[in-house]
């Protein structure tokens, strides 16, 4: 694992060391993972859930938050259950992807004016 990048070594541990029947608490696993690896992580999570595992994941990733039938909590002024599409992270990512030029114009061209 010392010859792999941080993300690849994290992904290897996640894919090969986690087994069924566990409670797994992950703090921002997306920090080490590309979007495609985050999607692969969802597949492994689903496999482990089928083996009686549970996950508590603190994440900013709309990909990871998108796991079906999960309960999403959002922390703003207080901790609240939130619908996936109503989370701030989902909405910001969607706005950026759907309006990249406009968002970049606001962030860069008009910044500080």
C-alpha positions as CSV (number, residue, x, y, z in Angstrom):
1,X,0.0,0.0,0.0
2,X,3.0,2.3,0.5
3,X,3.4,2.3,-3.3
4,X,-0.1,3.5,-3.9
5,X,-1.5,7.0,-3.7
6,X,-3.4,8.0,-0.6
7,X,-6.7,7.6,-2.4
8,X,-5.9,4.2,-3.9
9,X,-4.5,2.8,-0.5
10,X,-7.7,4.1,1.2
11,X,-9.8,2.4,-1.5
12,X,-7.9,-0.8,-1.2
13,X,-8.5,-0.9,2.6
14,X,-12.2,-0.1,2.1
15,X,-12.7,-2.8,-0.6
16,X,-10.6,-5.6,1.0
17,X,-10.7,-5.2,4.8
18,X,-14.3,-4.3,5.5
19,X,-16.5,-7.4,6.0
20,X,-20.2,-7.9,6.8
21,X,-21.8,-7.5,10.1
22,X,-20.0,-4.3,11.1
23,X,-20.8,-0.8,12.1
24,X,-18.6,1.5,10.0
25,X,-18.1,5.2,10.8
26,X,-16.4,7.1,8.0
27,X,-15.4,10.8,8.1
28,X,-15.3,12.4,4.7
29,X,-14.1,9.4,2.7
30,X,-14.5,11.4,-0.5
31,X,-11.5,13.4,0.4
32,X,-9.3,10.6,-0.8
33,X,-11.5,9.4,-3.7
34,X,-12.2,10.4,-7.2
35,X,-15.9,10.6,-8.3
36,X,-15.6,7.2,-10.0
37,X,-14.1,5.6,-6.9
38,X,-16.9,7.1,-4.8
39,X,-19.4,5.3,-7.1
40,X,-17.4,2.1,-6.6
41,X,-17.6,2.7,-2.9
42,X,-21.4,2.8,-3.2
43,X,-21.4,-0.6,-4.7
44,X,-19.3,-2.0,-1.8
45,X,-21.5,-0.2,0.8
46,X,-24.5,-1.9,-0.8
47,X,-22.7,-5.3,-0.7
48,X,-21.9,-4.8,3.0
49,X,-25.4,-3.6,3.9
50,X,-26.6,-6.8,2.4
51,X,-24.3,-8.6,4.9
52,X,-25.9,-6.8,7.9
53,X,-23.5,-3.9,8.1
54,X,-24.5,-0.3,9.0
55,X,-22.7,2.9,8.0
56,X,-22.5,6.4,9.5
57,X,-20.8,8.6,7.0
58,X,-20.0,12.3,7.4
59,X,-19.7,13.6,3.9
60,X,-20.0,16.6,1.6
61,X,-20.2,14.3,-1.5
62,X,-23.5,14.3,-3.3
63,X,-22.4,11.0,-4.8
64,X,-22.1,9.3,-1.5
65,X,-25.2,11.0,-0.1
66,X,-27.1,9.5,-3.0
67,X,-27.0,6.0,-1.6
68,X,-30.7,4.7,-1.8
69,X,-32.8,4.6,1.2
70,X,-30.3,6.3,3.4
71,X,-31.2,8.9,6.0
72,X,-29.5,12.2,5.2
73,X,-28.9,14.6,8.1
74,X,-27.9,18.2,7.4
75,X,-26.3,20.4,10.0
76,X,-27.1,24.0,9.7
77,X,-28.4,25.8,12.7
78,X,-29.4,22.4,14.0
79,X,-29.3,18.7,13.0
80,X,-32.2,17.9,10.6
81,X,-33.3,15.1,8.3
82,X,-33.1,16.4,4.7
83,X,-34.3,15.1,1.4
84,X,-31.3,14.4,-0.8
85,X,-32.2,16.9,-3.5
86,X,-32.8,19.6,-0.9
87,X,-29.3,19.4,0.7
88,X,-27.0,22.4,0.2
89,X,-24.2,20.2,-1.2
90,X,-26.5,18.6,-3.8
91,X,-27.9,22.0,-4.9
92,X,-24.6,23.7,-5.1
93,X,-23.1,20.9,-7.2
94,X,-26.1,20.7,-9.5
95,X,-26.0,24.5,-10.0
96,X,-22.3,24.5,-10.8
97,X,-22.6,21.5,-13.3
98,X,-25.7,22.9,-15.0
99,X,-24.5,26.5,-15.1
100,X,-20.7,26.3,-15.1
101,X,-20.0,29.4,-17.2
102,X,-22.4,31.5,-15.2
103,X,-21.1,30.2,-11.9
104,X,-17.4,30.8,-12.9
105,X,-18.3,34.3,-14.1
106,X,-19.8,35.1,-10.7
107,X,-16.9,33.5,-8.9
108,X,-14.0,34.8,-11.0
109,X,-15.0,37.6,-13.3
110,X,-17.4,39.5,-11.0
111,X,-15.6,38.6,-7.8
112,X,-14.7,41.6,-5.7
113,X,-16.6,44.1,-8.0
